[in-house]
């Protein structure tokens, strides 16, 4: 079985500009694989600065924000590393790329753990946070899933939101639901255009 840890990955380009992205990193041989799809800014950054920070956070606003155009989150410098970490990270791992297996679609960057640090206590599990994370993953795959599947998943995840969400989870949930509505409206519009093409024969 593959063990995947959902994280926020920070990388930098040659100019030191930070990129923040939600990514599931894959455990392998006492290290982690970062495998962003091509094309992506994370992929570009790793090619020029082969370091990343895996940020372990329960701040669902960051996950939801990164998938809805809200990517300006505070970062903090990490000693002896060119890449900063998220300010809201409970802990982090500094990862250094040691090899790349490029399949053309989703290059797999095997990274060794250079250092790790804790920053804040983990205060327990919350079902609403997990629901937001699942919806965030769903939003990242809207183009791959049928509308019926999307609606069924949202209906189920809403149960945890209604029962256990706090203000941050409700806000993150609303951002993601808005993205789903926008995507579905766009898909409906394209479907109507295809059904009623303009122009004359």
Secondary structure, 3 states (H helix, E strand, C coil): CCCEEEEEEEEECCCCCEEEEEEEEEEECCEEEECCCCCCHHHHHHHHCCEEEEEECCCHHHHHHHCCCCCCCCEECCCCCCCCEECCCCEEEEEEEEEEECCCCCCEEEEEEEEEEECCCCCCCCHHHHHHHHHHHHHCCHHHCCHHHHHHHHHHHHHHHHHHCCHHHHHHHHHHHHHHHHHHHHHHHHHHHHHCCCCCC
